């Protein structure tokens, strides 16, 4: 083990907390950081997938426990539909990851960096807008999920497109899911929990390519970052409790925008 990589433990800890507290994939932290540290584009995406397999999985279990308590304490609430919503997004997301990796893969590493930069900028702007939307509509929040056929079609489309983007950039599906559910006036914490779990499922499918077909994972980084991501994903839910949804989203949006512009 090369202990000169120790600082990746701190980076992954921060990235996992950000990812699991907001629904955004950990790639919003890892990809710009790895780029500045000089890792190759192939290694950046592969290693980001590997770290998220630890962090997003830990976060999904933490949010599952929270959702279970919400269902027990608020019978008849929107939380009863938590796993149904995950299924509606996750199934097409898995298909999208496969399509993005094998049928619609970017032609060059430079194209990946450009896509990541513009997607991150668009995502940060969407966070600012949805944060404003939260403030404006927080007194008019949905009390229950009224999912129609149109909603289900949108869930499938967002999952599919998000899966393709995740295959390219190691981020995408969680961000789109979280934004969509917030705009539909779901509780912010439910939107984040669904987004984290869908992201976790997606990265586990995507990592197979980076393990066996194109093995570009930087194992020195992953040895330090993986355990840190487990810790970060597990405690992220507790970190959320110290901040309001508005404060958290404004901080993350600012961080993502600065990171993207610096690439």
URHUVEN-V868118 format. One record per residue. N is the residue number from 1. RES is the residue in three letters. SS is DSSP state (hx for helix, st for strand, lp for the rest). PSI is psi in degrees with one decimal (999 if undefined). NEAR is the number of other ideal C-beta (glycine too) atoms within 12 Angstrom. Layout:
n:res:ss:psi:near
N:RES:SS:PSI:NEAR
N:RES:SS:PSI:NEAR
This chain:
n:res:ss:psi:near
1:UNK:lp:128.7:14
2:UNK:lp:105.5:14
3:UNK:hx:-2.3:11
4:UNK:hx:-10.6:12
5:UNK:hx:14.2:25
6:UNK:lp:-31.9:19
7:UNK:hx:-16.6:19
8:UNK:hx:-20.3:37
9:UNK:hx:-46.7:28
10:UNK:hx:-40.4:21
11:UNK:hx:-45.0:34
12:UNK:hx:-34.8:44
13:UNK:hx:-47.1:35
14:UNK:hx:-45.7:34
15:UNK:hx:-40.9:48
16:UNK:hx:-37.9:50
17:UNK:hx:-45.6:41
18:UNK:hx:-48.0:47
19:UNK:hx:-45.5:53
20:UNK:hx:-11.0:53
21:UNK:hx:-15.8:45
22:UNK:hx:-16.7:52
23:UNK:lp:-11.8:52
24:UNK:lp:144.4:53
25:UNK:lp:151.4:56
26:UNK:lp:-14.4:56
27:UNK:hx:-22.6:52
28:UNK:hx:-22.0:49
29:UNK:hx:-46.4:44
30:UNK:hx:-44.8:51
31:UNK:hx:-50.6:45
32:UNK:hx:-38.7:35
33:UNK:hx:-46.6:31
34:UNK:hx:-35.3:42
35:UNK:hx:-44.3:31
36:UNK:hx:-27.0:16
37:UNK:lp:-2.5:22
38:UNK:lp:14.3:12
39:UNK:lp:151.4:29
40:UNK:lp:157.7:20
41:UNK:hx:-40.7:30
42:UNK:hx:-42.5:26
43:UNK:hx:-35.1:30
44:UNK:hx:-52.2:37
45:UNK:hx:-44.4:46
46:UNK:hx:-44.4:40
47:UNK:hx:-36.8:46
48:UNK:hx:-41.9:55
49:UNK:hx:-45.4:49
50:UNK:hx:-44.4:42
51:UNK:hx:-40.6:50
52:UNK:hx:-25.0:55
53:UNK:hx:-32.8:39
54:UNK:hx:-55.5:40
55:UNK:hx:-47.0:50
56:UNK:hx:-31.8:56
57:UNK:hx:-46.4:33
58:UNK:hx:-41.6:37
59:UNK:hx:-37.6:49
60:UNK:hx:-36.7:42
61:UNK:hx:-40.1:24
62:UNK:hx:-42.5:37
63:UNK:hx:-31.1:43
64:UNK:hx:-43.2:28
65:UNK:hx:-40.5:20
66:UNK:hx:-43.6:31
67:UNK:hx:-38.6:34
68:UNK:hx:-41.9:18
69:UNK:hx:-38.5:18
70:UNK:hx:-38.1:24
71:UNK:hx:-37.5:22
72:UNK:hx:-38.7:14
73:UNK:hx:-21.1:13
74:UNK:lp:66.1:21
75:UNK:lp:133.9:11
76:UNK:lp:0.7:14
77:UNK:lp:175.5:23
78:UNK:hx:-23.2:31
79:UNK:hx:-19.6:32
80:UNK:hx:-18.2:22
81:UNK:hx:12.8:31
82:UNK:hx:-55.7:37
83:UNK:hx:-29.1:22
84:UNK:hx:-41.5:22
85:UNK:hx:-38.7:37
86:UNK:hx:-44.1:35
87:UNK:hx:-41.6:22
88:UNK:hx:-33.3:31
89:UNK:hx:-37.7:47
90:UNK:hx:-41.7:38
91:UNK:hx:-52.9:26
92:UNK:hx:-27.9:34
93:UNK:hx:-40.3:45
94:UNK:hx:-41.5:33
95:UNK:hx:-41.6:30
96:UNK:hx:-38.8:37
97:UNK:hx:-45.2:42
98:UNK:hx:-44.1:25
99:UNK:hx:-44.8:25
100:UNK:hx:-32.3:33
101:UNK:hx:-32.9:33
102:UNK:hx:-23.2:19
103:UNK:lp:-32.0:15
104:UNK:lp:35.0:21
105:UNK:lp:140.2:25
106:UNK:lp:150.9:23
107:UNK:lp:-26.5:12
108:UNK:lp:156.3:13
109:UNK:hx:-36.1:23
110:UNK:hx:-34.9:15
111:UNK:hx:-36.6:18
112:UNK:hx:-45.6:34
113:UNK:hx:-41.3:29
114:UNK:hx:-43.2:21
115:UNK:hx:-43.2:35
116:UNK:hx:-44.0:40
117:UNK:hx:-48.0:28
118:UNK:hx:-33.6:21
119:UNK:hx:-41.0:37
120:UNK:hx:-42.1:40
121:UNK:hx:-45.8:25
122:UNK:hx:-38.6:25
123:UNK:hx:-41.4:42
124:UNK:hx:-39.8:34
125:UNK:hx:-40.0:21
126:UNK:hx:-33.0:29
127:UNK:hx:-43.9:40
128:UNK:hx:-42.9:24
129:UNK:hx:-43.2:20
130:UNK:hx:-29.6:38
131:UNK:hx:-43.9:31
132:UNK:hx:-39.1:19
133:UNK:hx:-39.9:27
134:UNK:hx:-47.3:32
135:UNK:hx:-39.6:21
136:UNK:hx:-32.9:16
137:UNK:hx:8.9:19
138:UNK:hx:-20.0:19
139:UNK:hx:0.0:9
140:UNK:hx:39.3:11
141:UNK:lp:148.7:25
142:UNK:lp:138.5:25
143:UNK:lp:-18.6:15
144:UNK:lp:157.6:18
145:UNK:lp:121.1:28
146:UNK:lp:81.3:15
147:UNK:lp:121.6:22
148:UNK:lp:177.2:11
149:UNK:hx:-35.4:11
150:UNK:hx:-42.5:12
151:UNK:hx:-43.8:24
152:UNK:hx:-38.8:22
153:UNK:hx:-39.1:15
154:UNK:hx:-39.8:25
155:UNK:hx:-46.4:36
156:UNK:hx:-42.8:27
157:UNK:hx:-46.1:24
158:UNK:hx:-41.6:38
159:UNK:hx:-43.5:41
160:UNK:hx:-50.9:34
161:UNK:hx:-42.1:30
162:UNK:hx:-36.9:47
163:UNK:hx:-41.9:43
164:UNK:hx:-46.6:34
165:UNK:hx:-40.3:41
166:UNK:hx:-39.4:56
167:UNK:hx:-34.8:43
168:UNK:hx:-42.1:43
169:UNK:hx:-8.0:52
170:UNK:lp:8.5:54
171:UNK:lp:163.8:52
172:UNK:lp:-64.2:47
173:UNK:hx:-40.8:55
174:UNK:hx:-41.0:53
175:UNK:hx:-47.0:48
176:UNK:hx:-40.4:44
177:UNK:hx:-47.6:52
178:UNK:hx:-46.3:50
179:UNK:hx:-43.5:37
180:UNK:hx:-46.4:33
181:UNK:hx:-35.1:43
182:UNK:hx:-42.3:38
183:UNK:hx:-27.3:26
184:UNK:lp:4.4:31
185:UNK:lp:30.5:25
186:UNK:lp:157.1:39
187:UNK:lp:137.0:32
188:UNK:hx:-42.1:38
189:UNK:hx:-34.4:38
190:UNK:hx:-42.1:40
191:UNK:hx:-42.5:44
192:UNK:hx:-44.9:45
193:UNK:hx:-43.7:47
194:UNK:hx:-44.9:50
195:UNK:hx:-42.8:49
196:UNK:hx:-44.4:54
197:UNK:hx:-41.4:42
198:UNK:hx:-39.8:50
199:UNK:hx:-42.0:56
200:UNK:hx:-46.2:45
201:UNK:hx:-41.6:36
202:UNK:hx:-43.3:51
203:UNK:hx:-28.7:51
204:UNK:hx:-32.7:27
205:UNK:hx:-44.0:33
206:UNK:hx:-29.0:48
207:UNK:hx:-22.1:36
208:UNK:hx:-38.4:24
209:UNK:hx:-40.5:28
210:UNK:hx:-12.3:33
211:UNK:hx:-41.8:21
212:UNK:hx:-34.5:11
213:UNK:hx:-48.5:17
214:UNK:lp:79.7:21
215:UNK:lp:91.7:19
216:UNK:lp:13.5:27
217:UNK:lp:134.4:35
218:UNK:lp:103.1:31
219:UNK:hx:-27.3:22
220:UNK:hx:-40.8:23
221:UNK:hx:-45.9:37
222:UNK:hx:-31.9:39
223:UNK:hx:-33.5:25
224:UNK:hx:-37.3:30
225:UNK:hx:-34.1:44
226:UNK:hx:-54.7:39
227:UNK:hx:-36.8:25
228:UNK:hx:-38.4:34
229:UNK:hx:-36.0:48
230:UNK:hx:-45.3:32
231:UNK:hx:-48.1:28
232:UNK:hx:-42.7:40
233:UNK:hx:-32.9:45
234:UNK:hx:-34.1:30
235:UNK:hx:-6.8:24
236:UNK:hx:-39.6:42
237:UNK:hx:-36.6:35
238:UNK:hx:-34.3:20
239:UNK:hx:-38.8:28
240:UNK:hx:-34.4:31
241:UNK:lp:-22.0:16
242:UNK:lp:-10.3:15
243:UNK:lp:152.6:22
244:UNK:lp:156.5:17
245:UNK:hx:-36.0:32
246:UNK:hx:-47.3:22
247:UNK:hx:-44.8:21
248:UNK:hx:-45.0:33
249:UNK:hx:-36.0:38
250:UNK:hx:-39.6:24
251:UNK:hx:-48.0:28
252:UNK:hx:-41.4:43
253:UNK:hx:-40.9:33
254:UNK:hx:-42.6:21
255:UNK:hx:-46.8:30
256:UNK:hx:-41.8:40
257:UNK:hx:-44.8:27
258:UNK:hx:-42.9:19
259:UNK:hx:-43.2:33
260:UNK:hx:-42.7:31
261:UNK:hx:-24.9:15
262:UNK:hx:-13.6:18
263:UNK:lp:999:28
